[in-house]
């Protein structure tokens, strides 16, 4: 397995897609029930293959990621050749960017001396999708990129 298996909730959400996936392999509902009962290791393999297909599709389409913690904000643009980062660090530990109040403080105090803005670029390794997946495993979420765009303009 290249990525991680989808959660039970994700499988439930993608129920129809999983049925279609099994159908492409000519597996009927009755056959799937039989596989789950009599060949659980094969059923596990099918779940893993489907999970990898879903992750591959999601990661291919992902263009922006955000990882926001109380004093840090990491905004990623997943460009064709590299990952572009705009980062923000707040030295004031009383501010928590994960709260509405903390984010509001940031908006009103962008030029405060306790805020450090920075940017960096990193070339992809051999497997671009695994690089993206690693960021998600570390807590990043896929976004539309509004924050990245805003802060990228601010630092350039």
N, CA, C and O atoms as a GROMACS GRO file, in nm:
protein
  624
    1UNK      N    1   0.084  -0.118   0.000
    1UNK     CA    2   0.000   0.000   0.000
    1UNK      C    3   0.088   0.124   0.000
    1UNK      O    4   0.182   0.135   0.079
    2UNK      N    5   0.058   0.217  -0.088
    2UNK     CA    6   0.142   0.335  -0.102
    2UNK      C    7   0.105   0.444   0.000
    2UNK      O    8   0.194   0.510   0.053
    3UNK      N    9  -0.022   0.462   0.027
    3UNK     CA   10  -0.066   0.566   0.118
    3UNK      C   11  -0.125   0.500   0.243
    3UNK      O   12  -0.066   0.405   0.294
    4UNK      N   13  -0.237   0.548   0.293
    4UNK     CA   14  -0.303   0.482   0.405
    4UNK      C   15  -0.444   0.443   0.363
    4UNK      O   16  -0.503   0.502   0.272
    5UNK      N   17  -0.497   0.346   0.431
    5UNK     CA   18  -0.632   0.302   0.401
    5UNK      C   19  -0.730   0.411   0.443
    5UNK      O   20  -0.714   0.477   0.545
    6UNK      N   21  -0.831   0.428   0.362
    6UNK     CA   22  -0.936   0.523   0.394
    6UNK      C   23  -1.006   0.480   0.523
    6UNK      O   24  -1.009   0.362   0.557
    7UNK      N   25  -1.060   0.577   0.594
    7UNK     CA   26  -1.132   0.547   0.717
    7UNK      C   27  -1.268   0.487   0.683
    7UNK      O   28  -1.314   0.493   0.569
    8UNK      N   29  -1.331   0.430   0.784
    8UNK     CA   30  -1.464   0.372   0.764
    8UNK      C   31  -1.560   0.480   0.711
    8UNK      O   32  -1.640   0.453   0.622
    9UNK      N   33  -1.550   0.600   0.767
    9UNK     CA   34  -1.636   0.711   0.724
    9UNK      C   35  -1.610   0.747   0.577
    9UNK      O   36  -1.704   0.774   0.502
   10UNK      N   37  -1.484   0.748   0.539
   10UNK     CA   38  -1.450   0.779   0.400
   10UNK      C   39  -1.503   0.671   0.305
   10UNK      O   40  -1.554   0.701   0.197
   11UNK      N   41  -1.490   0.546   0.346
   11UNK     CA   42  -1.545   0.438   0.263
   11UNK      C   43  -1.696   0.451   0.250
   11UNK      O   44  -1.751   0.430   0.142
   12UNK      N   45  -1.762   0.487   0.359
   12UNK     CA   46  -1.908   0.505   0.353
   12UNK      C   47  -1.944   0.618   0.258
   12UNK      O   48  -2.041   0.608   0.182
   13UNK      N   49  -1.867   0.725   0.263
   13UNK     CA   50  -1.891   0.840   0.174
   13UNK      C   51  -1.867   0.802   0.028
   13UNK      O   52  -1.934   0.855  -0.062
   14UNK      N   53  -1.774   0.712   0.005
   14UNK     CA   54  -1.737   0.673  -0.131
   14UNK      C   55  -1.796   0.536  -0.169
   14UNK      O   56  -1.744   0.466  -0.255
   15UNK      N   57  -1.904   0.500  -0.104
   15UNK     CA   58  -1.968   0.370  -0.124
   15UNK      C   59  -1.995   0.340  -0.272
   15UNK      O   60  -1.961   0.233  -0.320
   16UNK      N   61  -2.056   0.435  -0.342
   16UNK     CA   62  -2.089   0.413  -0.484
   16UNK      C   63  -1.963   0.399  -0.569
   16UNK      O   64  -1.958   0.316  -0.660
   17UNK      N   65  -1.862   0.480  -0.539
   17UNK     CA   66  -1.737   0.470  -0.614
   17UNK      C   67  -1.670   0.335  -0.592
   17UNK      O   68  -1.611   0.278  -0.684
   18UNK      N   69  -1.681   0.282  -0.468
   18UNK     CA   70  -1.624   0.150  -0.440
   18UNK      C   71  -1.699   0.041  -0.517
   18UNK      O   72  -1.638  -0.053  -0.568
   19UNK      N   73  -1.829   0.055  -0.524
   19UNK     CA   74  -1.909  -0.040  -0.604
   19UNK      C   75  -1.864  -0.036  -0.750
   19UNK      O   76  -1.847  -0.140  -0.814
   20UNK      N   77  -1.846   0.084  -0.801
   20UNK     CA   78  -1.800   0.098  -0.940
   20UNK      C   79  -1.661   0.037  -0.958
   20UNK      O   80  -1.633  -0.026  -1.060
   21UNK      N   81  -1.574   0.058  -0.858
   21UNK     CA   82  -1.439   0.000  -0.862
   21UNK      C   83  -1.446  -0.152  -0.870
   21UNK      O   84  -1.377  -0.213  -0.951
   22UNK      N   85  -1.529  -0.212  -0.786
   22UNK     CA   86  -1.545  -0.358  -0.790
   22UNK      C   87  -1.603  -0.404  -0.924
   22UNK      O   88  -1.565  -0.507  -0.978
   23UNK      N   89  -1.696  -0.324  -0.976
   23UNK     CA   90  -1.758  -0.359  -1.104
   23UNK      C   91  -1.655  -0.360  -1.217
   23UNK      O   92  -1.665  -0.443  -1.308
   24UNK      N   93  -1.558  -0.270  -1.212
   24UNK     CA   94  -1.454  -0.268  -1.316
   24UNK      C   95  -1.371  -0.395  -1.314
   24UNK      O   96  -1.304  -0.430  -1.411
   25UNK      N   97  -1.375  -0.463  -1.200
   25UNK     CA   98  -1.303  -0.590  -1.186
   25UNK      C   99  -1.399  -0.709  -1.197
   25UNK      O  100  -1.363  -0.823  -1.165
   26UNK      N  101  -1.520  -0.680  -1.243
   26UNK     CA  102  -1.624  -0.782  -1.260
   26UNK      C  103  -1.659  -0.854  -1.130
   26UNK      O  104  -1.688  -0.974  -1.131
   27UNK      N  105  -1.655  -0.781  -1.019
   27UNK     CA  106  -1.692  -0.837  -0.889
   27UNK      C  107  -1.834  -0.790  -0.857
   27UNK      O  108  -1.859  -0.671  -0.842
   28UNK      N  109  -1.926  -0.886  -0.845
   28UNK     CA  110  -2.065  -0.853  -0.812
   28UNK      C  111  -2.080  -0.838  -0.662
   28UNK      O  112  -1.989  -0.870  -0.586
   29UNK      N  113  -2.196  -0.789  -0.619
   29UNK     CA  114  -2.224  -0.773  -0.476
   29UNK      C  115  -2.216  -0.907  -0.404
   29UNK      O  116  -2.159  -0.916  -0.295
   30UNK      N  117  -2.272  -1.012  -0.464
   30UNK     CA  118  -2.266  -1.145  -0.404
   30UNK      C  119  -2.121  -1.196  -0.393
   30UNK      O  120  -2.082  -1.254  -0.292
   31UNK      N  121  -2.045  -1.172  -0.499
   31UNK     CA  122  -1.904  -1.214  -0.496
   31UNK      C  123  -1.826  -1.139  -0.389
   31UNK      O  124  -1.741  -1.196  -0.322
   32UNK      N  125  -1.855  -1.010  -0.373
   32UNK     CA  126  -1.787  -0.929  -0.272
   32UNK      C  127  -1.820  -0.981  -0.132
   32UNK      O  128  -1.731  -0.990  -0.046
   33UNK      N  129  -1.945  -1.015  -0.108
   33UNK     CA  130  -1.985  -1.072   0.021
   33UNK      C  131  -1.910  -1.203   0.046
   33UNK      O  132  -1.863  -1.228   0.157
   34UNK      N  133  -1.898  -1.284  -0.057
   34UNK     CA  134  -1.825  -1.411  -0.048
   34UNK      C  135  -1.677  -1.387  -0.019
   34UNK      O  136  -1.618  -1.456   0.064
   35UNK      N  137  -1.617  -1.291  -0.088
   35UNK     CA  138  -1.475  -1.259  -0.068
   35UNK      C  139  -1.451  -1.214   0.076
   35UNK      O  140  -1.357  -1.258   0.141
   36UNK      N  141  -1.538  -1.126   0.125
   36UNK     CA  142  -1.521  -1.076   0.262
   36UNK      C  143  -1.528  -1.190   0.364
   36UNK      O  144  -1.456  -1.190   0.463
   37UNK      N  145  -1.614  -1.285   0.338
   37UNK     CA  146  -1.634  -1.396   0.432
   37UNK      C  147  -1.526  -1.502   0.420
   37UNK      O  148  -1.472  -1.548   0.521
   38UNK      N  149  -1.494  -1.541   0.298
   38UNK     CA  150  -1.406  -1.656   0.276
   38UNK      C  151  -1.261  -1.622   0.242
   38UNK      O  152  -1.172  -1.705   0.257
   39UNK      N  153  -1.238  -1.500   0.198
   39UNK     CA  154  -1.102  -1.460   0.162
   39UNK      C  155  -1.075  -1.318   0.217
   39UNK      O  156  -1.056  -1.224   0.140
   40UNK      N  157  -1.075  -1.304   0.349
   40UNK     CA  158  -1.060  -1.169   0.406
   40UNK      C  159  -0.932  -1.098   0.366
   40UNK      O  160  -0.929  -0.976   0.356
   41UNK      N  161  -0.824  -1.175   0.342
   41UNK     CA  162  -0.699  -1.111   0.300
   41UNK      C  163  -0.713  -1.048   0.162
   41UNK      O  164  -0.655  -0.943   0.135
   42UNK      N  165  -0.791  -1.112   0.074
   42UNK     CA  166  -0.817  -1.056  -0.059
   42UNK      C  167  -0.905  -0.930  -0.047
   42UNK      O  168  -0.884  -0.832  -0.118
   43UNK      N  169  -1.002  -0.935   0.042
   43UNK     CA  170  -1.087  -0.818   0.066
   43UNK      C  171  -1.002  -0.701   0.116
   43UNK      O  172  -1.021  -0.588   0.072
   44UNK      N  173  -0.909  -0.729   0.207
   44UNK     CA  174  -0.820  -0.624   0.259
   44UNK      C  175  -0.737  -0.563   0.145
   44UNK      O  176  -0.719  -0.442   0.140
   45UNK      N  177  -0.688  -0.648   0.056
   45UNK     CA  178  -0.609  -0.599  -0.057
   45UNK      C  179  -0.693  -0.508  -0.147
   45UNK      O  180  -0.645  -0.405  -0.193
   46UNK      N  181  -0.818  -0.546  -0.170
   46UNK     CA  182  -0.906  -0.463  -0.254
   46UNK      C  183  -0.931  -0.327  -0.189
   46UNK      O  184  -0.932  -0.225  -0.257
   47UNK      N  185  -0.951  -0.326  -0.057
   47UNK     CA  186  -0.970  -0.200   0.015
   47UNK      C  187  -0.846  -0.112   0.004
   47UNK      O  188  -0.856   0.010  -0.012
   48UNK      N  189  -0.729  -0.175   0.014
   48UNK     CA  190  -0.603  -0.100   0.002
   48UNK      C  191  -0.584  -0.042  -0.138
   48UNK      O  192  -0.544   0.073  -0.153
   49UNK      N  193  -0.612  -0.123  -0.240
   49UNK     CA  194  -0.597  -0.076  -0.378
   49UNK      C  195  -0.692   0.040  -0.403
   49UNK      O  196  -0.653   0.141  -0.462
   50UNK      N  197  -0.816   0.028  -0.359
   50UNK     CA  198  -0.912   0.136  -0.377
   50UNK      C  199  -0.867   0.261  -0.302
   50UNK      O  200  -0.876   0.372  -0.356
   51UNK      N  201  -0.819   0.246  -0.180
   51UNK     CA  202  -0.769   0.360  -0.102
   51UNK      C  203  -0.658   0.432  -0.176
   51UNK      O  204  -0.658   0.555  -0.186
   52UNK      N  205  -0.563   0.356  -0.229
   52UNK     CA  206  -0.453   0.417  -0.304
   52UNK      C  207  -0.503   0.492  -0.427
   52UNK      O  208  -0.453   0.600  -0.458
   53UNK      N  209  -0.600   0.436  -0.496
   53UNK     CA  210  -0.656   0.503  -0.614
   53UNK      C  211  -0.721   0.636  -0.575
   53UNK      O  212  -0.704   0.737  -0.644
   54UNK      N  213  -0.795   0.635  -0.465
   54UNK     CA  214  -0.860   0.758  -0.420
   54UNK      C  215  -0.755   0.861  -0.382
   54UNK      O  216  -0.763   0.976  -0.424
   55UNK      N  217  -0.656   0.819  -0.300
   55UNK     CA  218  -0.551   0.912  -0.260
   55UNK      C  219  -0.477   0.969  -0.381
   55UNK      O  220  -0.449   1.088  -0.387
   56UNK      N  221  -0.446   0.884  -0.477
   56UNK     CA  222  -0.374   0.929  -0.597
   56UNK      C  223  -0.454   1.037  -0.669
   56UNK      O  224  -0.398   1.139  -0.711
   57UNK      N  225  -0.584   1.016  -0.683
   57UNK     CA  226  -0.668   1.115  -0.748
   57UNK      C  227  -0.674   1.246  -0.670
   57UNK      O  228  -0.664   1.354  -0.729
   58UNK      N  229  -0.690   1.236  -0.540
   58UNK     CA  230  -0.698   1.356  -0.456
   58UNK      C  231  -0.567   1.433  -0.461
   58UNK      O  232  -0.567   1.555  -0.478
   59UNK      N  233  -0.455   1.362  -0.447
   59UNK     CA  234  -0.325   1.428  -0.444
   59UNK      C  235  -0.290   1.489  -0.579
   59UNK      O  236  -0.224   1.594  -0.584
   60UNK      N  237  -0.331   1.427  -0.687
   60UNK     CA  238  -0.304   1.481  -0.820
   60UNK      C  239  -0.375   1.614  -0.839
   60UNK      O  240  -0.321   1.706  -0.903
   61UNK      N  241  -0.496   1.626  -0.784
   61UNK     CA  242  -0.574   1.748  -0.799
   61UNK      C  243  -0.538   1.857  -0.699
   61UNK      O  244  -0.567   1.974  -0.722
   62UNK      N  245  -0.476   1.819  -0.587
   62UNK     CA  246  -0.445   1.917  -0.481
   62UNK      C  247  -0.345   2.021  -0.531
   62UNK      O  248  -0.243   1.988  -0.591
   63UNK      N  249  -0.375   2.147  -0.505
   63UNK     CA  250  -0.288   2.256  -0.546
   63UNK      C  251  -0.237   2.337  -0.426
   63UNK      O  252  -0.128   2.394  -0.432
   64UNK      N  253  -0.315   2.341  -0.319
   64UNK     CA  254  -0.276   2.417  -0.201
   64UNK      C  255  -0.301   2.335  -0.075
   64UNK      O  256  -0.398   2.260  -0.066
   65UNK      N  257  -0.211   2.352   0.022
   65UNK     CA  258  -0.225   2.290   0.153
   65UNK      C  259  -0.199   2.396   0.259
   65UNK      O  260  -0.124   2.492   0.237
   66UNK      N  261  -0.262   2.378   0.375
   66UNK     CA  262  -0.237   2.467   0.489
   66UNK      C  263  -0.216   2.381   0.612
   66UNK      O  264  -0.286   2.282   0.634
   67UNK      N  265  -0.118   2.422   0.693
   67UNK     CA  266  -0.096   2.359   0.822
   67UNK      C  267  -0.085   2.473   0.923
   67UNK      O  268   0.015   2.545   0.927
   68UNK      N  269  -0.188   2.487   1.005
   68UNK     CA  270  -0.194   2.599   1.100
   68UNK      C  271  -0.192   2.544   1.241
   68UNK      O  272  -0.273   2.458   1.278
   69UNK      N  273  -0.098   2.594   1.320
   69UNK     CA  274  -0.087   2.557   1.461
   69UNK      C  275  -0.096   2.687   1.542
   69UNK      O  276  -0.103   2.795   1.483
   70UNK      N  277  -0.094   2.680   1.674
   70UNK     CA  278  -0.113   2.804   1.753
   70UNK      C  279  -0.019   2.919   1.716
   70UNK      O  280  -0.065   3.033   1.707
   71UNK      N  281   0.110   2.894   1.696
   71UNK     CA  282   0.204   3.003   1.666
   71UNK      C  283   0.266   2.997   1.526
   71UNK      O  284   0.351   3.079   1.493
   72UNK      N  285   0.224   2.900   1.444
   72UNK     CA  286   0.281   2.887   1.310
   72UNK      C  287   0.172   2.870   1.205
   72UNK      O  288   0.065   2.815   1.232
   73UNK      N  289   0.201   2.918   1.087
   73UNK     CA  290   0.113   2.897   0.973
   73UNK      C  291   0.202   2.860   0.855
   73UNK      O  292   0.288   2.938   0.814
   74UNK      N  293   0.180   2.741   0.801
   74UNK     CA  294   0.255   2.696   0.685
   74UNK      C  295   0.157   2.683   0.569
   74UNK      O  296   0.065   2.601   0.573
   75UNK      N  297   0.178   2.763   0.466
   75UNK     CA  298   0.089   2.767   0.350
   75UNK      C  299   0.168   2.718   0.229
   75UNK      O  300   0.271   2.774   0.194
   76UNK      N  301   0.118   2.614   0.166
   76UNK     CA  302   0.190   2.549   0.057
   76UNK      C  303   0.117   2.565  -0.076
   76UNK      O  304  -0.004   2.550  -0.084
   77UNK      N  305   0.195   2.595  -0.179
   77UNK     CA  306   0.145   2.588  -0.316
   77UNK      C  307   0.216   2.470  -0.380
   77UNK      O  308   0.339   2.467  -0.388
   78UNK      N  309   0.138   2.373  -0.426
   78UNK     CA  310   0.194   2.253  -0.486
   78UNK      C  311   0.208   2.276  -0.636
   78UNK      O  312   0.126   2.232  -0.715
   79UNK      N  313   0.314   2.346  -0.672
   79UNK     CA  314   0.338   2.382  -0.812
   79UNK      C  315   0.383   2.257  -0.889
   79UNK      O  316   0.402   2.150  -0.830
   80UNK      N  317   0.398   2.272  -1.020
   80UNK     CA  318   0.434   2.157  -1.104
   80UNK      C  319   0.572   2.100  -1.070
   80UNK      O  320   0.589   1.978  -1.067
   81UNK      N  321   0.669   2.187  -1.046
   81UNK     CA  322   0.807   2.142  -1.028
   81UNK      C  323   0.855   2.142  -0.884
   81UNK      O  324   0.957   2.080  -0.853
   82UNK      N  325   0.782   2.212  -0.795
   82UNK     CA  326   0.830   2.227  -0.658
   82UNK      C  327   0.714   2.262  -0.564
   82UNK      O  328   0.604   2.296  -0.608
   83UNK      N  329   0.743   2.253  -0.437
   83UNK     CA  330   0.649   2.298  -0.334
   83UNK      C  331   0.696   2.436  -0.290
   83UNK      O  332   0.811   2.454  -0.251
   84UNK      N  333   0.606   2.532  -0.296
   84UNK     CA  334   0.636   2.668  -0.252
   84UNK      C  335   0.571   2.689  -0.116
   84UNK      O  336   0.454   2.656  -0.096
   85UNK      N  337   0.647   2.744  -0.024
   85UNK     CA  338   0.600   2.767   0.112
   85UNK      C  339   0.600   2.914   0.145
   85UNK      O  340   0.696   2.985   0.117
   86UNK      N  341   0.491   2.960   0.204
   86UNK     CA  342   0.488   3.089   0.271
   86UNK      C  343   0.458   3.054   0.417
   86UNK      O  344   0.356   2.992   0.448
   87UNK      N  345   0.548   3.095   0.505
   87UNK     CA  346   0.532   3.062   0.646
   87UNK      C  347   0.518   3.187   0.730
   87UNK      O  348   0.557   3.297   0.692
   88UNK      N  349   0.460   3.164   0.845
   88UNK     CA  350   0.440   3.274   0.938
   88UNK      C  351   0.461   3.220   1.078
   88UNK      O  352   0.409   3.114   1.114
   89UNK      N  353   0.538   3.293   1.156
   89UNK     CA  354   0.564   3.252   1.295
   89UNK      C  355   0.533   3.371   1.385
   89UNK      O  356   0.574   3.484   1.358
   90UNK      N  357   0.462   3.343   1.493
   90UNK     CA  358   0.429   3.448   1.589
   90UNK      C  359   0.505   3.419   1.718
   90UNK      O  360   0.493   3.311   1.775
   91UNK      N  361   0.584   3.515   1.762
   91UNK     CA  362   0.664   3.498   1.884
   91UNK      C  363   0.580   3.512   2.010
   91UNK      O  364   0.617   3.460   2.116
   92UNK      N  365   0.468   3.578   2.000
   92UNK     CA  366   0.380   3.600   2.116
   92UNK      C  367   0.299   3.474   2.143
   92UNK      O  368   0.207   3.442   2.068
   93UNK      N  369   0.332   3.401   2.250
   93UNK     CA  370   0.265   3.274   2.280
   93UNK      C  371   0.122   3.292   2.330
   93UNK      O  372   0.049   3.194   2.344
   94UNK      N  373   0.082   3.415   2.358
   94UNK     CA  374  -0.056   3.440   2.400
   94UNK      C  375  -0.152   3.435   2.282
   94UNK      O  376  -0.274   3.426   2.300
   95UNK      N  377  -0.097   3.441   2.161
   95UNK     CA  378  -0.179   3.438   2.040
   95UNK      C  379  -0.189   3.294   1.991
   95UNK      O  380  -0.088   3.224   1.981
   96UNK      N  381  -0.311   3.251   1.959
   96UNK     CA  382  -0.335   3.116   1.908
   96UNK      C  383  -0.408   3.128   1.775
   96UNK      O  384  -0.526   3.159   1.769
   97UNK      N  385  -0.333   3.102   1.666
   97UNK     CA  386  -0.388   3.116   1.531
   97UNK      C  387  -0.500   3.017   1.500
   97UNK      O  388  -0.572   3.035   1.402
   98UNK      N  389  -0.515   2.915   1.581
   98UNK     CA  390  -0.620   2.816   1.555
   98UNK      C  391  -0.755   2.860   1.610
   98UNK      O  392  -0.856   2.791   1.593
   99UNK      N  393  -0.756   2.977   1.675
   99UNK     CA  394  -0.883   3.030   1.727
   99UNK      C  395  -0.927   3.149   1.644
   99UNK      O  396  -0.846   3.213   1.576
  100UNK      N  397  -1.054   3.178   1.650
  100UNK     CA  398  -1.109   3.294   1.578
  100UNK      C  399  -1.044   3.423   1.629
  100UNK      O  400  -1.012   3.512   1.550
  101UNK      N  401  -1.026   3.432   1.760
  101UNK     CA  402  -0.966   3.552   1.820
  101UNK      C  403  -0.821   3.569   1.776
  101UNK      O  404  -0.778   3.680   1.743
  102UNK      N  405  -0.745   3.459   1.775
  102UNK     CA  406  -0.605   3.465   1.734
  102UNK      C  407  -0.589   3.504   1.588
  102UNK      O  408  -0.501   3.582   1.553
  103UNK      N  409  -0.675   3.449   1.504
  103UNK     CA  410  -0.668   3.483   1.363
  103UNK      C  411  -0.709   3.628   1.340
  103UNK      O  412  -0.653   3.696   1.254
  104UNK      N  413  -0.806   3.674   1.416
  104UNK     CA  414  -0.848   3.814   1.408
  104UNK      C  415  -0.734   3.907   1.452
  104UNK      O  416  -0.711   4.011   1.391
  105UNK      N  417  -0.664   3.866   1.558
  105UNK     CA  418  -0.549   3.944   1.603
  105UNK      C  419  -0.446   3.955   1.491
  105UNK      O  420  -0.392   4.062   1.466
  106UNK      N  421  -0.420   3.844   1.424
  106UNK     CA  422  -0.323   3.842   1.315
  106UNK      C  423  -0.364   3.940   1.205
  106UNK      O  424  -0.283   4.018   1.157
  107UNK      N  425  -0.490   3.935   1.167
  107UNK     CA  426  -0.539   4.024   1.061
  107UNK      C  427  -0.519   4.171   1.097
  107UNK      O  428  -0.487   4.253   1.011
  108UNK      N  429  -0.537   4.202   1.224
  108UNK     CA  430  -0.527   4.342   1.268
  108UNK      C  431  -0.385   4.385   1.303
  108UNK      O  432  -0.360   4.504   1.323
  109UNK      N  433  -0.292   4.291   1.309
  109UNK     CA  434  -0.156   4.324   1.354
  109UNK      C  435  -0.048   4.265   1.264
  109UNK      O  436   0.058   4.224   1.312
  110UNK      N  437  -0.073   4.261   1.135
  110UNK     CA  438   0.021   4.198   1.041
  110UNK      C  439   0.162   4.256   1.045
  110UNK      O  440   0.259   4.187   1.015
  111UNK      N  441   0.173   4.383   1.082
  111UNK     CA  442   0.305   4.446   1.082
  111UNK      C  443   0.369   4.445   1.221
  111UNK      O  444   0.471   4.510   1.242
  112UNK      N  445   0.311   4.372   1.314
  112UNK     CA  446   0.364   4.363   1.450
  112UNK      C  447   0.503   4.298   1.447
  112UNK      O  448   0.528   4.207   1.367
  113UNK      N  449   0.592   4.344   1.535
  113UNK     CA  450   0.729   4.290   1.539
  113UNK      C  451   0.735   4.144   1.581
  113UNK      O  452   0.835   4.077   1.557
  114UNK      N  453   0.630   4.093   1.642
  114UNK     CA  454   0.632   3.953   1.687
  114UNK      C  455   0.599   3.855   1.574
  114UNK      O  456   0.602   3.734   1.594
  115UNK      N  457   0.568   3.908   1.455
  115UNK     CA  458   0.533   3.824   1.341
  115UNK      C  459   0.650   3.816   1.244
  115UNK      O  460   0.704   3.918   1.201
  116UNK      N  461   0.688   3.694   1.212
  116UNK     CA  462   0.794   3.671   1.114
  116UNK      C  463   0.733   3.600   0.994
  116UNK      O  464   0.675   3.492   1.007
  117UNK      N  465   0.747   3.661   0.877
  117UNK     CA  466   0.701   3.601   0.751
  117UNK      C  467   0.822   3.550   0.674
  117UNK      O  468   0.926   3.616   0.671
  118UNK      N  469   0.810   3.434   0.614
  118UNK     CA  470   0.920   3.380   0.536
  118UNK      C  471   0.865   3.295   0.423
  118UNK      O  472   0.748   3.256   0.422
  119UNK      N  473   0.953   3.268   0.326
  119UNK     CA  474   0.913   3.181   0.216
  119UNK      C  475   1.029   3.091   0.178
  119UNK      O  476   1.145   3.122   0.202
  120UNK      N  477   0.994   2.979   0.117
  120UNK     CA  478   1.095   2.882   0.074
  120UNK      C  479   1.036   2.798  -0.039
  120UNK      O  480   0.915   2.795  -0.060
  121UNK      N  481   1.123   2.732  -0.110
  121UNK     CA  482   1.084   2.638  -0.215
  121UNK      C  483   1.157   2.507  -0.193
  121UNK      O  484   1.270   2.505  -0.144
  122UNK      N  485   1.091   2.398  -0.229
  122UNK     CA  486   1.155   2.266  -0.219
  122UNK      C  487   1.118   2.187  -0.344
  122UNK      O  488   1.001   2.175  -0.380
  123UNK      N  489   1.221   2.133  -0.408
  123UNK     CA  490   1.197   2.049  -0.524
  123UNK      C  491   1.133   1.918  -0.477
  123UNK      O  492   1.162   1.870  -0.368
  124UNK      N  493   1.046   1.863  -0.559
  124UNK     CA  494   0.987   1.734  -0.528
  124UNK      C  495   1.093   1.625  -0.531
  124UNK      O  496   1.194   1.637  -0.601
  125UNK      N  497   1.069   1.520  -0.456
  125UNK     CA  498   1.154   1.402  -0.466
  125UNK      C  499   1.111   1.326  -0.591
  125UNK      O  500   1.046   1.383  -0.679
  126UNK      N  501   1.146   1.200  -0.600
  126UNK     CA  502   1.105   1.120  -0.716
  126UNK      C  503   0.955   1.101  -0.723
  126UNK      O  504   0.899   1.083  -0.832
  127UNK      N  505   0.888   1.106  -0.609
  127UNK     CA  506   0.744   1.081  -0.605
  127UNK      C  507   0.670   1.204  -0.552
  127UNK      O  508   0.657   1.222  -0.431
  128UNK      N  509   0.624   1.286  -0.642
  128UNK     CA  510   0.555   1.410  -0.608
  128UNK      C  511   0.434   1.386  -0.518
  128UNK      O  512   0.412   1.460  -0.423
  129UNK      N  513   0.357   1.282  -0.548
  129UNK     CA  514   0.235   1.257  -0.470
  129UNK      C  515   0.269   1.215  -0.326
  129UNK      O  516   0.199   1.253  -0.232
  130UNK      N  517   0.376   1.138  -0.309
  130UNK     CA  518   0.416   1.101  -0.173
  130UNK      C  519   0.463   1.223  -0.094
  130UNK      O  520   0.442   1.230   0.027
  131UNK      N  521   0.528   1.318  -0.161
  131UNK     CA  522   0.569   1.441  -0.094
  131UNK      C  523   0.446   1.518  -0.043
  131UNK      O  524   0.445   1.568   0.069
  132UNK      N  525   0.344   1.526  -0.127
  132UNK     CA  526   0.220   1.592  -0.087
  132UNK      C  527   0.153   1.517   0.029
  132UNK      O  528   0.106   1.576   0.125
  133UNK      N  529   0.151   1.384   0.016
  133UNK     CA  530   0.088   1.301   0.119
  133UNK      C  531   0.158   1.317   0.254
  133UNK      O  532   0.094   1.320   0.358
  134UNK      N  533   0.290   1.328   0.251
  134UNK     CA  534   0.367   1.346   0.375
  134UNK      C  535   0.324   1.474   0.447
  134UNK      O  536   0.314   1.477   0.570
  135UNK      N  537   0.298   1.580   0.371
  135UNK     CA  538   0.252   1.706   0.432
  135UNK      C  539   0.114   1.688   0.496
  135UNK      O  540   0.088   1.741   0.604
  136UNK      N  541   0.028   1.612   0.431
  136UNK     CA  542  -0.105   1.585   0.486
  136UNK      C  543  -0.092   1.501   0.612
  136UNK      O  544  -0.162   1.524   0.710
  137UNK      N  545  -0.002   1.402   0.610
  137UNK     CA  546   0.019   1.319   0.728
  137UNK      C  547   0.070   1.401   0.846
  137UNK      O  548   0.048   1.365   0.962
  138UNK      N  549   0.137   1.512   0.817
  138UNK     CA  550   0.190   1.600   0.922
  138UNK      C  551   0.087   1.703   0.968
  138UNK      O  552   0.117   1.788   1.052
  139UNK      N  553  -0.034   1.696   0.913
  139UNK     CA  554  -0.141   1.783   0.961
  139UNK      C  555  -0.192   1.886   0.862
  139UNK      O  556  -0.284   1.961   0.894
  140UNK      N  557  -0.136   1.891   0.743
  140UNK     CA  558  -0.184   1.988   0.644
  140UNK      C  559  -0.319   1.943   0.586
  140UNK      O  560  -0.348   1.824   0.579
  141UNK      N  561  -0.398   2.040   0.547
  141UNK     CA  562  -0.527   2.012   0.484
  141UNK      C  563  -0.531   2.080   0.347
  141UNK      O  564  -0.468   2.183   0.326
  142UNK      N  565  -0.606   2.020   0.256
  142UNK     CA  566  -0.620   2.074   0.121
  142UNK      C  567  -0.713   2.194   0.126
  142UNK      O  568  -0.819   2.190   0.188
  143UNK      N  569  -0.672   2.303   0.059
  143UNK     CA  570  -0.753   2.425   0.056
  143UNK      C  571  -0.758   2.480  -0.086
  143UNK      O  572  -0.699   2.425  -0.179
  144UNK      N  573  -0.829   2.591  -0.100
  144UNK     CA  574  -0.838   2.660  -0.229
  144UNK      C  575  -0.720   2.756  -0.249
  144UNK      O  576  -0.699   2.803  -0.361
  145UNK      N  577  -0.645   2.784  -0.145
  145UNK     CA  578  -0.525   2.866  -0.159
  145UNK      C  579  -0.542   3.014  -0.132
  145UNK      O  580  -0.452   3.092  -0.162
  146UNK      N  581  -0.655   3.054  -0.075
  146UNK     CA  582  -0.677   3.196  -0.050
  146UNK      C  583  -0.571   3.255   0.043
  146UNK      O  584  -0.518   3.363   0.016
  147UNK      N  585  -0.540   3.185   0.152
  147UNK     CA  586  -0.438   3.237   0.246
  147UNK      C  587  -0.300   3.239   0.180
  147UNK      O  588  -0.226   3.336   0.198
  148UNK      N  589  -0.266   3.135   0.106
  148UNK     CA  590  -0.136   3.134   0.039
  148UNK      C  591  -0.125   3.254  -0.055
  148UNK      O  592  -0.025   3.326  -0.054
  149UNK      N  593  -0.227   3.275  -0.136
  149UNK     CA  594  -0.224   3.385  -0.232
  149UNK      C  595  -0.208   3.520  -0.161
  149UNK      O  596  -0.128   3.604  -0.204
  150UNK      N  597  -0.283   3.538  -0.054
  150UNK     CA  598  -0.277   3.665   0.020
  150UNK      C  599  -0.137   3.688   0.077
  150UNK      O  600  -0.079   3.795   0.057
  151UNK      N  601  -0.083   3.589   0.148
  151UNK     CA  602   0.047   3.607   0.213
  151UNK      C  603   0.161   3.604   0.112
  151UNK      O  604   0.264   3.667   0.135
  152UNK      N  605   0.145   3.534   0.002
  152UNK     CA  606   0.248   3.533  -0.103
  152UNK      C  607   0.263   3.674  -0.160
  152UNK      O  608   0.374   3.720  -0.184
  153UNK      N  609   0.152   3.741  -0.183
  153UNK     CA  610   0.156   3.880  -0.232
  153UNK      C  611   0.220   3.970  -0.129
  153UNK      O  612   0.294   4.063  -0.163
  154UNK      N  613   0.192   3.944  -0.002
  154UNK     CA  614   0.243   4.027   0.107
  154UNK      C  615   0.397   4.019   0.117
  154UNK      O  616   0.462   4.120   0.143
  155UNK      N  617   0.452   3.901   0.096
  155UNK     CA  618   0.598   3.886   0.111
  155UNK      C  619   0.674   3.917  -0.017
  155UNK      O  620   0.797   3.926  -0.014
  156UNK      N  621   0.606   3.934  -0.128
  156UNK     CA  622   0.676   3.962  -0.254
  156UNK      C  623   0.658   4.105  -0.299
  156UNK      O  624   0.710   4.144  -0.404
   0.00000   0.00000   0.00000
